[in-house]
Amino acid sequence: MRTLWRNPEQIKEGLALSLLALLQIVISGLFLHDAIDFVANSGNPLIIGIDAFMQALFRPLSLLFAISFPIFWFALLTGKRVPRWLFDAVGIWYCLRLLVEFALLNALLFTPAVSPRLLVGQILVFIPCFIVTWGWMIWRIDFQGKELAQQIVRLPGETEPITSFDYYHTSVMSIVNKGNSKFEGVTRTGRVFVLIHSLMLLDLLGLIIARVYALVQKMI
């Protein structure tokens, strides 16, 4: 047990990234699997193009990550320090996945209502994936190897000392707060990321309303 806590920050980050991996597995099994026939029959070139991109790029890399995760955790649990670039590679990978899946979610609005299972999956699975991905992203942007937090992005209402948990908590509160981002940009870089986060939140709120409406229509 003593070796487990040699690198507590890496353990916490590893848990967050592992949760993202689990959520992506659920998305692939529940969300994307149900959409395969739907995408093929949609006739929408944007949807078909996004799906083809995901099939060509994501599946081989997903297999690579599935193989590397046990090695990754073995290193962490035996007290070894995992290189920073490996965490960043995994985190950036899931950020890219989030963007592509977000584009697909929007594109699916231009097609007829899909199965209730897919509608529920889009609501229940994508939201926690969105929360964890943005929590990790803002945390990584703000720290960047610095000792002090809130140099690029500020977390209003959070008390010192700021830890990675506070970034995930603020990401959750942004969803709860009716789509208003609770992050505040301090530098120009921070303001750009907060702007992107705010726009995606507004879009996500619209997607939720549209999917709830479509689900109700399916149940009537």
C-alpha positions in Angstrom: 0.0 0.0 0.0 2.9 2.3 0.7 4.0 2.2 -3.0 0.5 3.1 -4.1 0.8 6.6 -2.6 4.3 7.5 -3.8 2.7 9.4 -6.7 -0.8 10.4 -5.4 -1.4 13.1 -8.1 -0.6 10.6 -10.8 -2.9 8.0 -9.2 -5.8 10.6 -9.2 -5.1 11.6 -12.8 -4.9 8.0 -13.8 -8.3 7.3 -12.2 -9.8 10.3 -14.1 -8.4 9.1 -17.4 -9.5 5.5 -16.7 -13.0 6.8 -16.0 -12.9 8.5 -19.4 -11.8 5.2 -21.0 -14.8 3.4 -19.4 -17.2 6.0 -20.5 -15.9 5.8 -24.1 -16.3 2.0 -24.0 -20.0 2.6 -23.0 -20.4 5.2 -25.8 -18.9 2.8 -28.3 -21.1 -0.1 -27.2 -24.3 1.8 -26.5 -24.3 5.0 -28.4 -22.2 4.3 -31.6 -23.3 0.7 -32.0 -26.9 1.6 -32.1 -26.2 4.3 -34.6 -24.4 2.2 -37.2 -27.4 1.3 -39.4 -28.9 4.7 -38.7 -25.7 6.4 -40.0 -25.5 4.2 -43.1 -29.1 4.9 -44.0 -29.1 8.6 -43.2 -27.8 9.7 -46.6 -26.2 12.7 -44.9 -22.6 13.1 -46.2 -21.5 14.9 -43.0 -22.7 12.1 -40.7 -21.2 9.4 -43.0 -17.9 11.4 -43.2 -17.6 11.7 -39.4 -18.5 8.1 -38.9 -15.9 7.0 -41.5 -13.2 9.1 -39.8 -14.0 7.6 -36.5 -13.9 4.1 -37.9 -10.6 4.6 -39.6 -8.7 6.4 -36.8 -10.4 5.6 -33.5 -10.6 1.8 -33.7 -6.9 1.1 -34.1 -5.9 3.7 -31.5 -8.5 2.4 -29.1 -7.0 -1.1 -29.4 -3.5 0.4 -28.7 -4.9 2.2 -25.6 -6.7 -1.0 -24.4 -3.3 -2.8 -24.5 -1.3 -0.1 -22.9 -3.7 0.7 -19.9 -2.8 -2.4 -17.9 0.9 -1.6 -18.3 0.1 2.0 -17.4 -1.6 1.0 -14.1 1.0 -1.7 -13.3 3.6 1.1 -13.3 1.5 3.4 -11.1 0.6 0.7 -8.6 4.2 -0.4 -8.2 5.2 3.1 -7.3 6.9 4.0 -10.6 6.6 7.5 -12.0 4.8 7.5 -15.4 6.2 10.1 -17.9 4.2 13.2 -18.2 3.9 12.9 -21.9 2.0 9.6 -21.6 -0.7 11.2 -19.5 -0.9 14.1 -21.9 -1.2 11.7 -24.9 -4.1 9.8 -23.3 -5.8 13.1 -22.3 -5.4 14.7 -25.7 -6.7 11.5 -27.3 -9.9 11.7 -25.3 -10.3 15.4 -26.0 -10.2 14.7 -29.7 -12.7 11.9 -29.3 -15.0 14.3 -27.4 -14.9 16.8 -30.3 -15.6 14.2 -33.0 -18.5 12.7 -31.0 -19.8 16.1 -30.2 -19.9 16.8 -34.0 -21.7 13.5 -34.6 -24.3 14.3 -31.9 -25.0 17.6 -33.7 -25.1 16.0 -37.1 -27.6 13.4 -35.9 -30.1 16.2 -35.2 -30.6 16.4 -39.0 -31.9 12.9 -39.2 -35.2 11.4 -38.1 -35.6 10.4 -34.4 -33.5 7.3 -33.5 -34.2 4.5 -31.0 -35.0 5.4 -27.4 -32.0 3.5 -26.2 -29.7 5.7 -28.3 -31.5 8.9 -27.1 -31.1 7.9 -23.5 -27.5 6.9 -24.1 -26.7 10.3 -25.6 -28.0 12.1 -22.6 -26.7 9.8 -19.8 -23.3 8.8 -21.1 -22.1 11.8 -23.1 -22.6 14.3 -20.2 -20.3 12.7 -17.7 -17.8 12.2 -20.5 -18.0 15.9 -21.3 -17.6 16.8 -17.6 -14.5 14.7 -17.0 -12.8 15.7 -20.3 -13.2 19.4 -19.7 -12.2 19.0 -16.0 -9.0 17.4 -17.1 -8.4 19.8 -20.0 -8.8 23.0 -17.9 -6.7 21.5 -15.0 -3.9 20.6 -17.5 -4.0 24.0 -19.1 -4.0 25.9 -15.8 -1.2 24.0 -14.1 1.3 23.2 -17.0 4.0 22.3 -14.5 3.5 25.5 -12.4 3.2 25.3 -8.6 0.4 27.8 -8.3 -3.1 27.2 -9.7 -5.5 29.8 -11.3 -2.8 31.5 -13.3 -4.6 30.9 -16.7 -8.1 29.9 -15.6 -9.8 31.0 -12.4 -12.3 28.9 -10.4 -14.7 31.3 -8.7 -15.9 30.1 -5.3 -13.2 27.5 -4.8 -11.0 27.9 -1.8 -7.3 27.3 -1.5 -5.5 25.0 -1.9 -6.8 24.3 -5.4 -6.5 20.6 -6.4 -7.5 18.7 -9.5 -10.8 17.8 -7.8 -11.8 21.5 -7.9 -11.6 21.5 -11.7 -13.8 18.5 -12.1 -16.2 20.0 -9.5 -16.3 23.3 -11.5 -17.0 21.3 -14.7 -19.9 19.6 -13.0 -21.3 22.9 -11.7 -21.1 24.4 -15.3 -23.6 21.7 -16.3 -25.8 22.2 -13.3 -25.7 25.9 -13.8 -28.0 25.7 -16.8 -25.1 25.7 -19.3 -23.2 28.7 -18.0 -19.5 28.0 -17.7 -18.2 28.4 -14.1 -14.6 28.8 -15.3 -13.2 32.3 -15.8 -10.3 33.0 -18.2 -7.4 35.0 -16.7 -5.0 35.1 -19.7 -6.0 35.2 -23.4 -5.4 31.5 -23.7 -7.6 30.9 -20.7 -10.4 33.1 -22.1 -10.2 31.3 -25.5 -10.7 27.9 -23.8 -13.5 29.2 -21.6 -15.2 30.7 -24.6 -15.1 27.3 -26.4 -16.3 25.6 -23.2 -19.2 28.1 -23.0 -20.2 27.6 -26.6 -20.1 23.8 -26.2 -22.2 24.0 -23.1 -24.9 26.0 -24.8 -24.9 23.6 -27.7 -25.1 20.6 -25.3 -28.0 22.2 -23.5 -29.8 22.4 -26.9 -28.9 18.8 -27.7 -30.3 17.7 -24.3 -33.6 19.5 -24.9 -33.9 18.1 -28.5 -33.1 14.6 -27.3 -35.6 14.7 -24.4 -38.3 16.0 -26.9 -37.5 13.2 -29.3 -37.6 10.6 -26.5 -41.0 11.9 -25.4 -42.2 11.7 -29.0 -41.0 8.1 -29.2 -42.9 7.2 -26.1 -46.2 8.7 -27.2 
